[in-house]
């Protein structure tokens, strides 16, 4: 699926928030749990440490502070938000949805709220949906959260996966603006490759049972080499497609935010695309792969470092389980906004 923003409608990100749990797990500490070394992890992935949620922290506990920060920056009161989507593969529970719980915690009364599952690409799918909702006029102000607590579905004895992932969440507010905003999106999926990155049990194919638990089928299973090949391919092809569709070239890109899975994947994509390293946002060294939290956390870092100037062209590309991928191209506009009156509600 590919398309450009049209009809003179401009929708932009007006607030960004992020939250990562306090607990830092270093590579050296991991080496005391599984047969690995700091050197191996750094050389093969670029990851040095990751954040791990506390046993009593669930997805809403990460989403709430990120969402509050994004709303505050946008100057949008929670009850002025009419649409909330949380992209995650680790919801508090399958239902009630994490987004509905979050709406209640925020005080976003009567907002439409649902969760979205698209693996690590969830945030990209969610901002495309929120864009469409606001562009169509169905929503006035949308809140999008991307985040995961993969530490709770990782096999901590499997060194091939447990070194890669971390926990975290980010949030953005989408509204109509006068200047800049989203220029286009490209999204896709390849279910034939889905077998390379799975959570086998707990769904309708393999409902949770004593047997699935005994067989440890509630943990992430991954063929790292296949996912690596897929990732390096789609990060490049998706970015090229969205740039071409929007009539822009890679030289126009000021800030490139790829999914933070592995620094080797990021370097490969940046080199193949021709994006200079100083335009690439990298924080995988500090957070590991936070799945749906990865791109909004990197976006928040870029904003905190003053790298998002109004007028800058920002390219984001995610990829992950499904297999799925997605890109967005944005002409950056100023964050923040005038404090807005909550729309009057009846009843
Ligand atoms: N520490 C030490 N050795 C490890 C290890 C670890 N944590 N994990 C794997 N190894 C070993 C393997 O067992 C293998 O040993 P062998 O040669 O004796 O069999 C060796 O290291 C090389 O393994 P390989 O799988 O070829 O490594 P790699 O260079 O492909 O890197 C990944 C492995 C997982 C880092 C890499 O494939 C990758 O990043 N894939 C993409 C994963 C991803 O991004 N998933 C999420 C997408 S959203």
Boltz pocket constraint, residues with backbone or C-beta under 6 A from the ligand:
constraints:
  - pocket:
      binder: B
      contacts: [[A, 35], [A, 36], [A, 37], [A, 40], [A, 41], [A, 44], [A, 45], [A, 120], [A, 159], [A, 160], [A, 161], [A, 163], [A, 164], [A, 222], [A, 223], [A, 224], [A, 225], [A, 227], [A, 228], [A, 231], [A, 261], [A, 262], [A, 289], [A, 319], [A, 320], [A, 321]]
      max_distance: 6.0
